[in-house]
Amino acid sequence: MAEVIWNKKDLLGLEYLTQEEIELILNTADSFKEVTSREIKKVPALRGKTVVNLFYEPSTRTRVSFELAAKRLSADVINIAAETSSVKKGETLIDTGKNIEALKADIIVMRHNYSGAAMMLARHLNISVVNAGDGWHEHPTQALLDMFTLKEKLGKLEGIRVSIIGDIAHSRVARSNIWGLTKLGAKVTVCAPRMLIPPGIEEMGAAVTTDIDVALRDADAVNVLRMQFERDQNSAFPQQMEYFMKYGITEERLAKAKKNLIVMHPGPINRGIEMSSEVADCPQSVILEQVTNGIAVRMAVLFLVSQAREGKNEAAN
């Protein structure tokens, strides 16, 4: 089998990756995870490089995870929040990106509230762009760390059954997970109230149900999404308690599922809405392991895009 070579300067979404490229990221992350358990949690892989975290939306886990990943690769890190930057003075996204490039940064990790923003920026820059979530489009590194965690727990991804429960309509996490899991041979089912299931999901390769018991019955893992009530401009969502009664993951519902069903959540958790506290903290929950694995996965992504860009620069010379 031919060796897979990573040749993309950017990571914009799992829709644009092959099965082999996704597997390369996961395998690279596996090699980096050992670093996170060392007394000195650093390798010199990105020494001399600068990573800029450019976040147009609030974030805790993702931003801190990328910062730790970059620092463990020995990169310099700069954090820029849009509300304290020149964006407030009217600067465009492309001008912001070009100024960061002119400052000789090497990688921009960007979260943006508009779908497609990462791709647009990447087209205008020679430096690398990593999508840390764009609108309702994709959140590729979250899906990669979810997949990494599942593979670590189950030993494989091919043939496993994963149910994604919750606000599918507004979830970039759901879309990235569907693209990634189906490419690696997993069976994906999405479950939500009908108004939260967007058109086109089945064409992506996922099965659809509005019945929570059906979604849980044969699943090996359940990935529970945050209900994004702040997006409910037309008061179309079910009320929080109503949602929990019909779709919340409880101990009673887990008792009807497979004994070793894996419980996941990308965070932040709304306890008592998406799942009960008992489920969030149960032995089957791998939510904190997902957070830990995110560092290794993001180390792999930063390393690979940096290597690809260096390779292209060498070829140009």
C-alpha positions in Angstrom: 0.0 0.0 0.0 1.4 3.4 -1.1 2.4 5.8 1.6 -0.1 8.7 2.0 1.5 12.1 1.6 -0.2 15.1 3.1 0.1 18.0 0.6 -2.6 20.5 1.8 -1.5 23.7 3.3 -4.9 24.2 4.9 -7.5 22.2 6.8 -10.9 23.5 5.8 -13.3 20.6 6.3 -13.5 16.8 6.2 -15.7 17.0 3.2 -12.6 17.9 1.2 -10.4 15.0 2.6 -10.0 11.5 1.4 -10.3 8.5 3.7 -6.5 8.1 3.6 -5.9 11.7 4.5 -8.3 11.4 7.5 -6.5 8.2 8.6 -3.1 10.0 8.3 -4.3 12.7 10.7 -5.6 10.2 13.2 -2.4 8.1 13.0 -0.2 11.2 13.4 -2.3 12.2 16.4 -1.7 8.8 17.9 2.0 9.4 17.8 1.6 12.9 19.4 -0.6 11.7 22.2 2.4 10.1 23.9 3.9 13.6 24.2 0.9 14.8 26.3 1.8 12.2 29.0 5.4 13.2 29.4 6.8 15.2 32.3 8.0 17.8 29.8 5.1 18.0 27.3 7.1 19.5 24.3 8.6 18.5 21.0 10.5 20.9 18.7 8.4 20.1 15.6 7.2 23.8 15.1 10.1 25.6 16.7 10.4 29.0 15.1 6.9 29.0 13.7 4.1 31.3 14.8 0.5 30.3 15.1 -2.3 32.9 15.3 -5.6 32.0 16.9 -8.1 34.4 15.2 -11.5 33.9 16.8 -14.6 35.8 15.7 -16.8 33.8 18.1 -16.4 32.9 21.8 -14.6 29.7 22.5 -13.0 28.0 25.5 -12.1 24.4 24.7 -11.2 24.9 21.0 -9.0 28.0 21.5 -7.2 26.7 24.5 -6.7 23.3 22.9 -5.2 24.9 19.8 -3.0 27.1 22.0 -1.7 24.1 24.0 -1.2 22.1 20.8 0.9 24.8 19.3 2.9 25.3 22.4 3.6 21.6 22.8 5.0 21.7 19.3 7.2 24.6 20.5 5.5 27.2 18.3 4.9 30.8 19.3 1.2 31.6 19.8 -0.7 34.8 19.5 -4.4 35.0 20.4 -6.7 37.6 18.6 -10.3 38.1 19.6 -12.4 40.0 17.0 -14.0 42.2 19.6 -10.6 43.6 20.6 -9.1 43.8 17.1 -9.2 46.2 14.1 -12.3 44.3 13.0 -14.2 46.7 15.3 -12.8 49.6 13.2 -14.2 48.1 10.0 -11.2 46.0 8.8 -12.3 43.1 6.5 -11.4 39.5 7.1 -9.1 39.3 4.1 -7.2 42.5 5.2 -6.9 41.1 8.7 -5.5 37.9 7.2 -3.1 39.7 4.9 -1.8 41.8 7.8 -1.2 38.7 9.9 0.6 37.2 6.9 2.7 40.3 6.5 3.8 39.9 10.2 5.3 36.6 9.1 3.0 34.3 10.9 2.9 30.8 9.6 -0.6 29.4 10.5 -3.9 31.1 11.2 -6.4 29.0 13.2 -9.8 30.7 12.7 -13.3 30.5 14.1 -15.9 32.5 12.2 -19.6 32.9 12.4 -20.0 32.8 8.6 -20.0 29.5 6.7 -17.2 29.4 4.1 -15.1 32.1 5.8 -12.1 29.8 6.3 -12.1 28.8 2.7 -12.3 32.4 1.5 -9.4 33.4 3.6 -7.3 30.5 2.6 -7.7 31.4 -1.1 -6.2 34.8 -0.5 -3.2 33.8 1.7 0.0 31.8 1.2 0.2 30.9 4.8 -1.9 28.0 6.3 -5.5 28.3 7.5 -7.0 25.8 9.9 -10.8 26.0 10.3 -11.8 26.0 13.9 -15.5 26.2 13.1 -17.2 28.3 10.4 -20.9 29.1 10.8 -23.1 26.0 10.4 -20.6 24.5 7.9 -17.8 22.4 9.5 -15.7 22.0 12.6 -13.2 19.5 11.3 -10.9 19.2 14.3 -13.8 18.5 16.6 -14.9 15.6 14.4 -11.4 14.3 14.2 -11.0 14.2 17.9 -14.4 12.5 18.2 -13.3 9.9 15.7 -9.9 9.5 17.4 -11.7 8.9 20.7 -14.1 6.3 19.2 -11.2 4.5 17.5 -9.3 4.5 20.8 -12.3 3.0 22.7 -13.6 0.6 20.0 -10.4 -0.3 18.2 -11.9 0.6 14.8 -14.3 2.9 13.0 -15.4 0.8 10.1 -18.8 -0.8 10.7 -19.5 0.9 14.0 -22.8 2.6 14.6 -22.9 6.2 15.8 -26.0 8.2 16.6 -25.8 12.0 16.6 -28.6 13.5 18.8 -29.8 17.1 19.0 -29.6 20.4 17.1 -28.5 18.9 13.7 -29.7 22.0 11.7 -27.3 24.4 13.3 -24.4 22.0 14.0 -21.1 22.2 12.2 -20.0 19.4 14.5 -22.7 17.1 13.1 -21.7 17.8 9.5 -18.0 17.2 10.0 -18.7 14.0 11.9 -21.0 12.7 9.1 -18.4 13.4 6.5 -15.5 11.9 8.5 -17.3 8.8 9.9 -19.0 7.7 6.7 -15.7 8.0 4.8 -14.1 5.7 7.3 -16.9 3.1 7.0 -19.0 4.0 10.1 -22.8 4.0 10.0 -24.3 7.3 11.1 -27.8 8.1 12.3 -29.0 11.6 13.2 -31.9 12.1 15.6 -33.8 15.3 16.4 -37.2 16.9 16.3 -38.2 17.3 12.6 -37.7 21.1 12.6 -34.0 20.5 13.6 -33.2 18.1 10.8 -32.0 20.0 7.7 -32.6 18.9 4.1 -29.7 17.1 2.5 -28.4 15.2 5.5 -29.4 11.8 4.0 -27.5 12.7 0.8 -24.4 13.1 3.0 -24.8 9.4 4.0 -26.6 9.6 7.3 -29.9 7.8 8.3 -32.6 10.0 9.8 -35.0 9.4 12.7 -37.1 11.5 15.1 -37.4 8.6 17.5 -34.7 8.7 20.3 -35.3 5.0 21.2 -34.6 3.9 17.6 -31.5 6.1 17.5 -30.1 4.5 20.7 -31.2 0.9 20.1 -28.3 -0.4 18.1 -25.8 2.4 18.5 -22.2 1.8 19.7 -21.8 5.5 20.5 -24.0 8.5 20.9 -22.7 12.0 20.2 -25.0 14.5 22.0 -25.1 18.0 20.6 -25.6 21.3 22.4 -29.1 22.7 21.8 -28.4 26.1 20.3 -31.5 27.9 21.7 -29.9 31.3 21.0 -30.5 30.7 17.3 -34.3 30.2 17.8 -35.4 33.5 16.4 -38.8 32.2 15.4 -39.6 30.4 18.6 -39.8 27.1 16.6 -37.7 25.0 19.0 -39.3 22.9 21.7 -39.2 24.3 25.2 -36.1 23.1 27.2 -38.0 20.8 29.5 -40.1 19.4 26.6 -36.9 18.7 24.7 -35.3 17.0 27.7 -38.4 14.8 28.2 -38.4 13.7 24.5 -34.7 13.7 23.5 -32.6 14.1 26.6 -30.2 11.2 27.4 -31.1 9.8 30.7 -30.1 6.7 32.8 -33.4 5.2 31.9 -32.8 5.6 28.2 -29.2 4.3 28.5 -30.6 1.2 30.3 -32.4 0.3 27.0 -29.3 0.7 24.9 -26.2 -1.4 24.4 -24.5 -2.1 27.7 -21.2 -0.4 26.7 -22.7 2.5 24.7 -20.2 5.3 24.5 -21.5 8.8 25.5 -19.9 11.8 23.8 -20.6 15.6 23.7 -18.5 18.4 22.0 -19.3 20.8 24.8 -20.4 22.9 26.5 -23.0 20.6 28.1 -26.4 22.0 29.1 -27.1 19.5 31.9 -30.7 18.7 32.3 -31.4 19.7 28.7 -29.3 17.5 26.4 -28.4 14.9 29.0 -28.8 14.4 32.8 -25.8 15.0 35.1 -25.8 11.3 35.9 -25.2 10.5 32.3 -22.6 13.2 31.8 -20.6 11.8 34.7 -21.3 8.1 34.1 -18.5 5.5 33.4 -19.6 5.3 29.7 -19.0 9.1 29.3 -15.8 10.0 27.4 -16.5 13.7 27.3 -13.3 14.7 29.2 -11.3 12.2 27.2 -12.5 14.0 24.1 -11.0 17.2 25.5 -7.7 15.5 26.2 -7.5 13.9 22.8 -8.2 17.2 21.1 -4.7 18.4 21.9 -3.0 15.5 20.2 -5.4 15.8 17.2 -4.7 19.5 16.8 -1.0 18.9 17.2 -1.2 16.5 14.3 -3.2 19.1 12.1 -0.8 21.9 12.9 2.2 19.7 12.2 0.8 18.4 8.9 -0.2 21.7 7.4 3.1 23.2 8.3 5.0 20.4 6.7 2.9 20.7 3.5 3.6 24.4 3.3 7.3 24.0 3.8 7.3 21.3 1.1 5.6 23.6 -1.4 8.0 26.5 -0.6 11.0 24.2 -1.1 9.5 23.0 -4.5 9.1 26.6 -5.5 12.7 27.4 -4.8 
